[in-house]
């Protein structure tokens, strides 16, 4: 049997001899056995069997002594497979020679040989434990890869919702305008049709950027798109912006909020006026969007007020994005008539956001 060999055994008990070839200064060989759990661990000292501890507590492994063979010797171990405990996953055999090159056998005492045998066995167990560690690391890498795929799917679904929800709302509104204007004002209807074409082309570009994960949002561009969408829906837009310029990541996050709020105002609010205000400070930025419409209904039993987003999955997804960047998003009735969304986040949102969510925002 060569070293490192896994040997299938059909018998209920086996006897293994570990021998050493004769040579100058080579005395004898001492064999040992380690009983390991599935995790590659030794439960206690009793799971180590050698000449000074000749039998395991379960009697599954026994040290049977030496079998002299001329100038060399062999150590024998007996294994009774029927007595191996369920906790034991494998039995590792090791051997150590009583002499190392240049050392006389007389300098080796019984305890020294036993200690060498013990060290040899423990080294073998450590190597096997490392194999298990490598396997566990491989499994961990696989789990991380699966998590990354799930995060990317979540990012993509959020981006598609936010991109297509806004775009399709604008397309529907302008298509309705074409239908109304065509009988009486063909030139105005053609202008609306040209807008539909432009919106569609822009949507294709944004979808390609979302697929590759390299979409870079601009707050100024989103504010202008929101203004255009609100005007097309017959809602008066009021846009105000103050404070120093924001970093790109913070602009991108607030841009997503502007887009979602404008889409909701067009689709659900029945509003006549929508106010969008951006205030940037040295440390934090605040976005407030208020309309005078009815807004999305709050689920029954949730109460009339309270923090957190009210509405569909779009606002909930945005709340998660802002939370990952250290920000907050609250939405609900503004206390009078209409609906209000308030988003706040630190200016250094890029340093706080989780990588997955930062990519989703950018």
C-alpha positions as CSV (number, residue, x, y, z in Angstrom):
1,X,0.0,0.0,0.0
2,X,1.5,3.3,-1.0
3,X,1.4,6.4,1.1
4,X,-1.7,8.6,0.6
5,X,-3.7,5.8,-0.8
6,X,-7.4,5.3,-0.1
7,X,-8.1,1.6,0.1
8,X,-11.6,0.2,-0.3
9,X,-12.3,-2.5,2.3
10,X,-14.9,-5.2,2.0
11,X,-14.0,-7.2,5.1
12,X,-15.2,-6.5,8.6
13,X,-11.7,-6.3,10.1
14,X,-8.3,-5.7,8.6
15,X,-4.7,-6.0,9.7
16,X,-2.2,-3.4,8.4
17,X,1.6,-3.6,8.6
18,X,3.7,-0.6,8.0
19,X,7.3,-1.4,7.3
20,X,10.6,0.2,6.6
21,X,13.4,-1.0,4.3
22,X,16.7,-1.9,5.7
23,X,19.6,0.5,5.4
24,X,22.5,2.0,7.3
25,X,21.5,3.2,10.7
26,X,17.8,2.4,10.2
27,X,16.4,0.6,13.3
28,X,12.6,0.1,13.3
29,X,9.3,1.7,12.5
30,X,6.5,2.8,14.8
31,X,3.0,3.0,13.4
32,X,0.1,5.0,14.7
33,X,-3.6,5.6,13.9
34,X,-5.8,8.6,14.2
35,X,-9.5,8.4,14.3
36,X,-11.0,11.5,12.7
37,X,-14.5,13.0,12.6
38,X,-16.1,14.2,9.4
39,X,-14.7,17.7,10.1
40,X,-11.2,16.2,10.2
41,X,-10.9,16.7,13.9
42,X,-9.5,14.5,16.7
43,X,-12.1,14.3,19.5
44,X,-9.6,13.6,22.3
45,X,-6.3,11.9,23.1
46,X,-8.0,8.5,23.2
47,X,-8.5,8.7,19.4
48,X,-4.7,8.4,18.9
49,X,-3.5,4.8,19.0
50,X,0.2,3.8,19.1
51,X,2.5,1.5,21.0
52,X,2.2,3.4,24.3
53,X,-1.6,3.6,23.9
54,X,-2.2,0.2,22.3
55,X,-6.0,0.2,21.9
56,X,-8.9,2.6,21.3
57,X,-11.6,2.9,23.9
58,X,-14.1,1.4,21.4
59,X,-11.6,-1.4,20.6
60,X,-12.0,-0.4,16.9
61,X,-8.3,0.0,16.5
62,X,-5.6,-2.0,18.2
63,X,-1.8,-1.8,18.2
64,X,-0.6,-5.4,17.6
65,X,3.2,-4.9,18.0
66,X,6.2,-5.4,15.9
67,X,7.0,-8.0,13.3
68,X,10.8,-8.1,12.8
69,X,11.9,-8.7,9.3
70,X,15.6,-9.0,9.3
71,X,17.4,-5.7,9.2
72,X,14.0,-3.9,9.1
73,X,10.9,-4.2,11.1
74,X,7.2,-3.6,10.7
75,X,4.4,-2.4,13.0
76,X,1.0,-3.9,12.8
77,X,-2.4,-2.3,13.5
78,X,-5.7,-4.1,13.6
79,X,-8.9,-2.3,12.6
80,X,-12.4,-3.8,13.5
81,X,-14.7,-1.8,11.2
82,X,-17.8,-3.1,13.0
83,X,-16.7,-1.3,16.1
84,X,-16.0,2.1,14.5
85,X,-18.2,4.7,16.1
86,X,-20.7,6.6,13.9
87,X,-18.9,9.9,14.7
88,X,-15.7,8.6,13.1
89,X,-15.5,9.4,9.4
90,X,-12.0,8.1,8.6
91,X,-9.0,6.3,10.2
92,X,-5.6,7.7,9.2
93,X,-2.4,5.6,9.5
94,X,1.0,7.0,9.9
95,X,4.5,5.7,10.6
96,X,7.8,7.2,11.8
97,X,11.3,5.8,11.7
98,X,13.4,5.6,14.8
99,X,16.4,7.2,13.1
100,X,17.0,10.3,11.1
101,X,20.0,10.6,8.8
102,X,23.2,11.0,10.8
103,X,21.6,10.0,14.1
104,X,22.3,6.7,15.8
105,X,19.5,4.5,16.9
106,X,21.0,4.4,20.4
107,X,20.1,8.1,20.8
108,X,16.4,7.3,20.4
109,X,14.5,6.3,23.5
110,X,11.1,4.8,23.5
111,X,9.4,8.0,24.5
112,X,11.3,9.8,21.7
113,X,10.0,7.4,19.1
114,X,6.5,7.6,20.5
115,X,6.7,11.4,20.3
116,X,7.9,11.2,16.7
117,X,5.1,8.9,15.9
118,X,2.6,11.3,17.5
119,X,4.0,14.3,15.6
120,X,3.8,12.3,12.3
121,X,0.2,11.4,13.0
122,X,-0.7,15.0,13.9
123,X,0.9,16.3,10.7
124,X,-1.2,13.9,8.7
125,X,-4.3,15.0,10.5
126,X,-3.4,18.7,9.9
127,X,-3.0,18.1,6.2
128,X,-6.3,16.4,6.0
129,X,-7.9,19.3,7.9
130,X,-6.4,21.7,5.4
131,X,-8.0,19.7,2.6
132,X,-11.4,20.1,4.4
133,X,-10.7,23.8,4.8
134,X,-10.0,24.2,1.1
135,X,-13.2,22.4,0.3
136,X,-15.2,24.7,2.7
137,X,-13.5,27.7,1.1
138,X,-14.6,26.5,-2.3
139,X,-18.2,26.1,-1.1
140,X,-18.0,29.6,0.4
141,X,-16.9,31.1,-2.9
142,X,-19.7,29.3,-4.6
143,X,-22.2,30.8,-2.1
144,X,-20.7,34.3,-2.6
145,X,-21.1,33.9,-6.3
146,X,-24.7,32.9,-6.0
147,X,-25.3,35.9,-3.7
148,X,-23.7,38.2,-6.2
149,X,-25.9,36.9,-8.9
150,X,-29.0,37.5,-6.8
151,X,-27.9,41.0,-6.0
152,X,-27.3,41.7,-9.6
153,X,-30.8,40.4,-10.4
154,X,-32.2,42.7,-7.8
155,X,-30.3,45.7,-9.1
156,X,-31.5,45.0,-12.7
157,X,-35.1,44.5,-11.6
158,X,-35.1,47.8,-9.7
159,X,-33.5,49.7,-12.6
160,X,-36.0,48.3,-15.1
161,X,-38.9,49.3,-12.9
162,X,-37.6,52.8,-12.4
163,X,-36.6,53.3,-16.0
164,X,-39.5,51.7,-17.8
165,X,-42.1,52.9,-15.4
166,X,-41.2,56.5,-16.1
167,X,-40.7,56.1,-19.8
168,X,-43.8,54.1,-20.5
169,X,-45.9,56.7,-18.6
170,X,-44.5,59.5,-20.8
171,X,-45.2,57.4,-24.0
172,X,-48.8,56.7,-23.0
173,X,-49.5,60.3,-22.2
174,X,-48.0,61.6,-25.4
175,X,-49.8,58.8,-27.4
176,X,-53.1,60.0,-25.9
177,X,-52.2,63.5,-26.9
178,X,-51.5,62.4,-30.5
179,X,-54.9,60.7,-30.6
180,X,-56.7,63.9,-29.3
181,X,-54.8,66.4,-31.4
182,X,-54.7,64.5,-34.7
183,X,-58.3,65.4,-35.9
184,X,-57.9,69.1,-35.3
185,X,-54.2,69.9,-35.2
186,X,-52.0,67.6,-37.2
187,X,-48.8,69.7,-36.7
188,X,-49.1,69.4,-32.9
189,X,-49.9,65.7,-33.1
190,X,-46.8,65.2,-35.2
191,X,-44.7,67.0,-32.6
192,X,-46.0,64.7,-29.9
193,X,-45.2,61.7,-32.1
194,X,-41.7,63.0,-32.5
195,X,-41.4,63.3,-28.7
196,X,-42.5,59.6,-28.4
197,X,-39.8,58.6,-30.8
198,X,-37.2,60.6,-28.8
199,X,-38.4,59.1,-25.5
200,X,-38.2,55.6,-27.0
201,X,-34.6,56.1,-28.2
202,X,-33.6,57.5,-24.9
203,X,-35.2,54.5,-23.1
204,X,-33.2,52.1,-25.3
205,X,-30.0,53.8,-24.4
206,X,-30.9,53.7,-20.7
207,X,-31.8,50.0,-20.8
208,X,-28.5,49.2,-22.4
209,X,-26.7,51.1,-19.7
210,X,-28.7,49.4,-17.0
211,X,-27.9,46.0,-18.5
212,X,-24.1,46.7,-18.3
213,X,-24.4,48.4,-14.9
214,X,-22.8,51.6,-16.1
215,X,-25.7,54.0,-16.1
216,X,-24.7,57.4,-14.8
217,X,-27.5,59.5,-13.6
218,X,-27.6,63.3,-13.6
219,X,-29.8,65.1,-11.2
220,X,-30.2,68.1,-13.6
221,X,-31.2,65.8,-16.4
222,X,-33.7,64.0,-14.2
223,X,-35.2,67.3,-13.1
224,X,-35.6,68.3,-16.7
225,X,-37.2,65.0,-17.7
226,X,-39.6,65.3,-14.7
227,X,-40.5,68.8,-15.8
228,X,-41.2,67.6,-19.3
229,X,-43.3,64.6,-18.2
230,X,-45.4,66.7,-15.8
231,X,-46.1,69.3,-18.4
232,X,-47.1,66.7,-20.9
233,X,-49.6,65.3,-18.3
234,X,-51.1,68.7,-17.7
235,X,-49.4,69.1,-14.3
236,X,-47.7,72.4,-13.4
237,X,-44.1,71.7,-12.4
238,X,-42.3,73.9,-9.9
239,X,-38.6,73.0,-9.6
240,X,-36.2,74.7,-7.2
241,X,-32.6,73.7,-6.5
242,X,-30.1,75.3,-4.1
243,X,-26.8,74.6,-2.5
244,X,-23.4,73.4,-3.8
245,X,-23.0,70.7,-6.5
246,X,-23.4,67.2,-5.3
247,X,-21.1,64.2,-5.9
248,X,-22.2,62.0,-8.8
249,X,-23.3,59.1,-6.6
250,X,-25.5,61.4,-4.5
251,X,-26.9,63.0,-7.6
252,X,-27.7,59.6,-9.0
253,X,-29.6,58.5,-5.9
254,X,-31.7,61.7,-5.8
255,X,-32.2,61.4,-9.5
256,X,-33.8,58.0,-9.1
257,X,-36.2,59.5,-6.5
258,X,-37.1,62.4,-8.8
259,X,-37.9,60.0,-11.6
260,X,-40.1,57.8,-9.4
261,X,-42.0,60.7,-7.9
262,X,-42.6,62.3,-11.3
263,X,-43.8,58.9,-12.6
264,X,-46.2,58.4,-9.7
265,X,-47.5,62.0,-10.0
266,X,-48.3,61.4,-13.7
267,X,-49.8,58.0,-13.2
268,X,-51.7,58.1,-9.9
269,X,-52.0,61.6,-8.4
270,X,-54.6,63.4,-10.5
271,X,-52.7,66.5,-9.4
272,X,-52.7,70.0,-10.9
273,X,-49.3,71.1,-9.4
274,X,-46.1,69.3,-8.4
275,X,-43.3,71.0,-6.5
276,X,-39.7,69.5,-6.6
277,X,-37.2,71.1,-4.3
278,X,-33.5,70.1,-3.8
279,X,-31.5,71.6,-1.0
280,X,-27.8,70.6,-0.7
281,X,-25.7,71.4,2.3
282,X,-22.1,70.7,3.2
283,X,-22.9,67.3,4.8
284,X,-26.5,66.3,3.8
285,X,-28.8,66.8,0.8
286,X,-32.6,66.9,1.0
287,X,-35.1,66.3,-1.7
288,X,-38.8,67.2,-1.3
289,X,-41.5,66.4,-3.8
290,X,-45.0,67.5,-3.1
291,X,-48.2,67.4,-5.3
292,X,-51.8,68.4,-4.7
293,X,-53.3,65.2,-5.9
294,X,-54.6,62.2,-4.1
295,X,-51.4,60.1,-4.1
296,X,-51.2,56.3,-3.7
297,X,-53.5,54.8,-1.1
298,X,-52.0,53.7,2.2
299,X,-52.7,50.0,2.9
300,X,-55.7,49.4,5.2
301,X,-54.8,49.3,8.9
302,X,-51.5,51.1,8.5
303,X,-52.7,54.4,9.9
304,X,-52.7,57.8,8.4
305,X,-49.2,58.9,9.4
306,X,-45.9,57.4,10.1
307,X,-42.4,57.1,8.8
308,X,-41.3,55.0,5.9
309,X,-42.4,54.9,2.3
310,X,-46.0,54.6,1.3
311,X,-46.9,53.4,-2.2
312,X,-45.7,50.7,-4.5
313,X,-42.5,48.7,-4.9
314,X,-40.7,51.6,-6.5
315,X,-40.7,53.8,-3.4
316,X,-39.8,50.8,-1.2
317,X,-36.9,49.9,-3.4
318,X,-35.7,53.5,-3.3
319,X,-35.9,53.5,0.5
320,X,-33.6,50.5,0.5
321,X,-31.1,52.2,-1.8
322,X,-31.0,55.3,0.3
323,X,-30.8,53.3,3.6
324,X,-27.7,51.5,2.2
325,X,-26.1,55.0,1.6
326,X,-27.0,56.2,5.1
327,X,-30.0,58.1,4.0
328,X,-33.8,58.0,4.6
329,X,-37.0,58.2,2.5
330,X,-40.4,59.0,3.9
331,X,-43.6,59.4,2.0
332,X,-47.3,59.9,2.7
333,X,-50.0,62.5,2.8
334,X,-48.6,66.0,3.4
335,X,-51.2,66.9,6.1
336,X,-53.3,69.0,3.7
337,X,-54.2,67.7,0.3
338,X,-51.8,65.8,-1.7
339,X,-48.8,63.6,-1.3
340,X,-45.2,64.2,-0.2
341,X,-41.9,62.4,-0.5
342,X,-38.9,63.5,1.5
343,X,-35.5,61.9,0.8
344,X,-32.3,62.8,2.7
345,X,-28.8,61.4,2.4
346,X,-25.3,62.3,3.3
347,X,-23.2,64.0,0.6
348,X,-20.6,61.3,0.9
349,X,-23.2,58.6,-0.1
350,X,-20.7,56.8,-2.3
351,X,-18.5,55.9,0.7
352,X,-21.5,54.6,2.7
353,X,-23.4,52.7,0.0
354,X,-22.9,48.9,-0.4
355,X,-21.2,48.0,-3.6
356,X,-24.3,46.4,-5.1
357,X,-26.5,49.3,-4.4
358,X,-23.9,51.9,-5.5
359,X,-23.7,50.1,-8.9
360,X,-27.5,50.1,-9.1
361,X,-27.6,53.9,-8.5
362,X,-24.8,54.6,-10.9
